[in-house]
């Protein structure tokens, strides 16, 4: 790991529509300045659709670090602007699951996250890609996609992970298993599955799903929950959430740099909580793509 200190100047971009973004924007500005971070610009973006353009302008201004506040979807939506740029990506975890922050080992409270930005280091990490779309932490196919596509924003914002669980129970009634084909270029494998997770980090939905995935491994981990039973899918999440000894009994792991993913029927794909693609797709790793702020 590189041990280069972080810049002392930055731009702050907060998704004001995220779970905590609107409430904590002014507080974050004050605490960053108190911690010795000079903010060249600070934006509370009320329309998430404007996040990418705001990020593009910040990077083009030459600022050495951009601090983004929001959930995993907000981070994934802007991270592509940093690929190939000499600009550090710093995170304020203001979303529901904050899986990328967990995978980086960041504190999830505002004070702890700001302390990392003020006193931490820069580290080069991988990104994942679904076709030409970058993502920071994970993508998924299956029930979680149905949840992410239909969950009411108010439930997501005010009930957090409990809201996701309640909505998951509702969505599980019409959900059905699918035929999954994975092709890494040398071997093709076909199976029944109820969920496929495409992981750059080791968290997904705020839950630690693997002991092997890492944001700096130069490969992706694909984790399939195999079989046709929805009860097995529930068991898998339960076992991983509570870290049971047999937590991997219901899933199969596949490591590699690139996979062609096909499903029958074609299914939509949730990319860090935002439904952005549909099978068939190619999932691949972008090695050492960006620098991030870490403890």
LOVOMI-363610 format. One record per atom (N, C-alpha, C): x negated, y, z. Coordinates in steps of 0.2 Angstrom, whole numbers, plus 5000, padded with zeros to 4 digits. Layout:
% residues N
XYZ
...
//
This chain:
% residues 295
499649945000
500050005000
499650065000
499750114996
499450174996
499550215003
499050255005
499150295011
499050365010
499350395004
499350465003
499850505006
499750555010
500250595013
500750615008
501350635011
501950655007
501850735005
502150765000
502150834999
502550865004
502350935005
502650975010
503251015007
503251015000
503751054997
504251004993
504951024993
505350974990
506051014988
506450974984
507050994982
507550944986
508150974988
508650934992
509250924987
509450864986
510050854982
510550804986
511050834988
511550784992
512250774989
512450714988
513050704986
513550714991
513950774990
514350794995
515050754995
515150704991
515650664991
515550594994
514850584996
514650525000
514950525007
514950475010
515250465016
515050515021
514450535022
514250585027
513950655024
513950655017
513550705013
513850775015
514450785014
514750855015
514650875022
514750835027
514650855034
513950865036
513450835033
512750845036
512350885031
512550915026
512150955022
511751005025
512151055028
511851105032
511351085037
511551035041
511151015046
510450985043
510550945038
509950925035
509450975032
509751025029
509351085027
508951115033
509251125039
508951155045
508451105048
508551045048
508150995051
507550985047
507550985040
507050985036
506551045036
506851095037
506451155037
506051155044
506451135049
506151135056
505551085056
505551035052
505050985052
504451005047
504551065045
503951085041
503951075033
504551055031
504751045024
504951105020
504651135016
504851195012
505351175006
505951195007
506451175002
506451234996
506251214990
506251254985
506951264982
507351214983
508051214981
508451164985
509151184987
509551134990
510251144987
510451084985
511151074982
511551024985
512151044987
512751004989
513150994983
513150934980
513450924974
514150894975
514650924974
515350904975
515650854970
515350864964
515650814959
515050764958
515150704959
514550654958
514350654951
514750664946
514550664939
514050714938
513950764942
513450824941
512750804945
512750744948
512050724952
511450714947
511650684941
511050674937
510750734934
511150784931
510950844929
510550884934
510850884940
510450924945
509750894947
509750824946
509150794947
508650804942
508850804936
508450824930
508150894930
508550934932
508351004933
507851014938
507950974944
507450984949
506750954947
506750894944
506150864942
505750904937
506150934932
505850984927
505551044930
505751064936
505551124939
504851114941
504551054942
503951034944
503851024952
504451024955
504451004962
504050944964
503650934969
503250874970
503650814973
504250834976
504650784979
505350804979
505850754978
506550764978
506850724983
507250754988
507550714993
508250714991
508550644991
509250634988
509550604994
510150634996
510550615001
511250584998
511350525000
511950494998
511950414999
512350374996
512350304996
511950274990
511950204990
511550174985
511750194978
512350204977
512650224970
512350294968
512350334973
512050404971
511250404970
510950354973
510250354972
510050324965
510450264963
510350234957
510550284951
511050324952
511250364947
510750424945
510250434949
509750484947
509050464947
508950404949
508250374950
507850374943
508250364938
507950354931
507550424929
507750474932
507450544930
506750544933
506550494938
505850494941
505350454937
505650404933
505150354930
504650394926
504050374927
503550414923
503350484925
503650504930
503550574933
503150574939
502750624940
502350634946
502750674952
503250634954
503750664959
503950614964
503850624970
504050574975
504850574976
505150514977
505850504979
505850494986
506250534989
506350534997
507150524998
507350485003
508050465004
508250485010
508850515010
509250525016
509850475016
509850425020
510450375019
511050395022
511550425017
512150455019
512750415017
512650355014
513150315011
513450265016
513750215014
514150165018
513650105020
513350075015
512950015016
512150035017
511950085013
511250105013
510750055012
510850005007
510449945007
509749965004
509650015000
508950034998
508550055004
508850105008
508550125014
508350065018
508750025019
508549965023
508049925020
508049915014
507449875010
506849915011
506849975011
506250015012
505950025019
506449995024
506250005031
506350075034
506850115031
506950175033
507450175039
507350225044
507850235049
508550255045
509050235048
509750255045
510050315048
509750345053
510050405056
509650465053
509950525053
509750585050
509050605052
508950605059
508350625062
507750585060
507850515060
507350465059
507150475051
507650485047
507550485040
507050545038
507250605042
506850665041
506150655044
506050625049
505450615052
504950575047
505250525043
504850495038
504650535033
505150585030
504950635025
504450685028
504450695034
503950745037
503250715038
503250645040
502650615043
502450555040
502850525035
502750465032
502250465026
502250415022
501750405016
502150395010
501750395005
502050374998
501850304996
502350274993
502250204991
502550184985
502250154980
502450144974
502850074974
503450074971
503950024972
504250004965
504549944964
504849924958
505549954958
505849954952
506549964951
506849904947
507449894947
507849844943
508149884937
508249844932
508649864926
509149814924
509749844922
510249804919
510349834912
510049804907
509949824900
509549894901
509749954899
509350014900
509550054906
509950024910
510150064916
509650044922
509350094925
508950084931
509350074938
509150034942
509450034949
508950024954
509150044960
508650044966
508649984969
509149954971
509249894975
509549834973
510149834970
510449774968
511049784964
511249734960
511849734956
512149664958
512849654956
513149594957
513749584953
513849524952
514449494948
514849454952
515549464952
515949424956
516449464960
516549444966
517049474971
516849544973
516249554974
515949614976
516149674971
516049654964
516249694959
516949714959
517349674960
518149684961
518249734966
517849724972
517949764978
517749834976
517149844973
516849904972
517249944966
517549904962
517949944957
518649964959
518949934964
519549954966
519649984973
519149984977
519150004984
519350084984
519850104988
520050174988
519450214992
519350274989
518850314991
518950334998
519550345000
519650365007
519450315012
519650245010
519550195015
518750185015
518450185009
517650185009
517350235014
517650295013
517250355017
517350355024
518050335026
518150345033
518150275037
518150215034
518150155037
517450115037
517050145032
516450115031
516450035029
515950005032
515949925031
516549885033
516849915038
517449875040
518049885035
518049945031
518449955026
518349905020
517649895019
517549855013
517749785015
517649765021
517849695023
518649685022
519049735024
519749725024
519949725016
519649765012
519749765005
519549705002
519049675004
518749605002
519249555003
519549555008
520049505010
520649505005
520849565004
521449584999
521249554992
520649574990
520449564983
520249484982
520149444987
519949374986
520549334984
521149354985
521749314983
521749304976
521749354971
521749334964
521049314961
520549324965
519849304962
519749234960
519449224955
519249154953
518549144951
518249084952
517549064950
517449074943
516849074941
516649084934
516049044932
515949034925
515348994923
514849044922
514249024924
513649074924
513049034921
512749074916
512149044912
511649094913
511049074916
510449114917
509849084912
509549134908
509049114904
508449154905
507849134907
507349174909
506849164903
507049144897
506549144891
506249074891
506249034896
505848964896
506348914897
506848934901
507348884904
508048914904
508548874902
509248894902
509648854908
509948884912
510348844918
511048874918
511548824919
512248834919
512548804925
512948844928
513248824934
513948864935
514348834940
514948874942
514648914948
514948974948
514749024954
515349064956
515349094962
515849144964
515549204965
514849214965
514549274965
513749264962
513549324959
512849324957
512549394960
512049394963
511749454966
511049454962
510949514960
510349534956
509949584960
509449554964
509149594969
508449624968
508349684969
507649714969
507449724976
507849744981
507749744988
508049684991
507949674997
508149615001
508849625005
509149685004
509749695007
510349705001
510949685003
511449704998
512149705002
512449765001
513049775005
512849785013
512249805014
512049815021
511849755024
511849695021
511649635024
511049605021
510549575025
509949545023
510149485020
510049475013
510249415009
509649375008
509049395009
508449355007
507849375011
507449325012
506749335015
506249345010
506349335004
505849334999
505849394994
506449424993
506549484989
506149544992
505849584988
505449644990
505449694985
505449754987
505449814982
504749824978
504249784980
503649794977
503349724975
503749674973
503549604971
503449604964
503649654960
503549644953
503949594950
504549574953
505049524950
505649534953
506249514950
506849514953
507049444956
507449444961
507749384964
508549384962
508749334958
509349324957
509649264961
510149284965
510449234970
511149224968
511349154966
511949134964
512349094970
512949114972
513349074976
513649024972
513448954973
513648904968
514348874970
514648844965
515348804966
515948854964
516448824966
517148864964
517548884970
517248864976
517648884982
517548954985
518148984986
518049054989
517849044996
518048994999
517848985006
517148975007
516748945002
516048945002
515749015001
516049054997
515749124997
515849155003
516449155007
516449185013
515949155018
515849085018
515449055022
514749085021
514549095015
513849115013
513749185016
514249235015
514149295018
514149295026
514549255029
514549245036
513849225038
513649175035
512949145037
512349185037
512449225031
511849275030
511949335035
512549355036
512649415041
512449395048
512549335050
512349315057
511649285057
511349275051
510649245051
510649175054
511149135052
511149065054
510649025051
510448965054
509848925051
509948905044
510648885043
510748865036
511048915031
510848975032
511149035029
511049025021
510548985019
510448985012
510748915009
511148885012
511448815010
511948825004
512248885004
512748884998
512548924992
511848944992
511648984987
510948964984
510848974978
510248954974
509849024972
509249024973
508849084971
508349064965
508349124961
507949114955
507549184954
506849174954
506349224954
506149234946
506049294944
505749304938
505749384936
505449394930
505449464928
505949484924
506249434920
506849454915
507349394915
507949404915
508449354914
509049374909
509249334905
509849344901
510349314904
510949354906
511449334910
512149334906
512449274906
513049264902
513549234907
514149254906
514749224910
515349214906
515649164908
516349144905
516849144910
517349194910
517449244905
516949304906
516849344901
516449404902
516649444909
516149464913
516349504919
516049564920
516349614923
516049674924
515449674930
515049714930
514449714935
514449774939
514349764945
514249824950
513549834951
513349894950
512649914950
512549964956
512249934961
512249974968
512950014969
513449974969
514149994971
514550024966
514250044960
514550074954
514650024949
515250014946
515349964941
515150004934
514649974931
514350014925
514249974919
514349904920
514149864914
514549804914
514449764909
514849694908
514449644905
514549584907
514149524904
514349514896
513849494892
513149474894
512749534894
512149524899
511649584899
511049544900
510449594900
509849574902
509649604908
509449574913
509249604920
508449594920
508049644921
507349644922
507049694927
506449684929
506149724934
505749774930
505749834933
505249884930
504749894936
504149864935
503649864940
503349924942
503249944948
502850004950
503150064947
503850074947
504150124943
504150194946
504150194952
504250264956
503850264962
503750324965
503450324972
503950354976
504050314982
504550334987
504150354994
504550384998
504350405005
504550345009
504050325013
504150265018
503850285024
504050245030
503750265036
502950245036
//
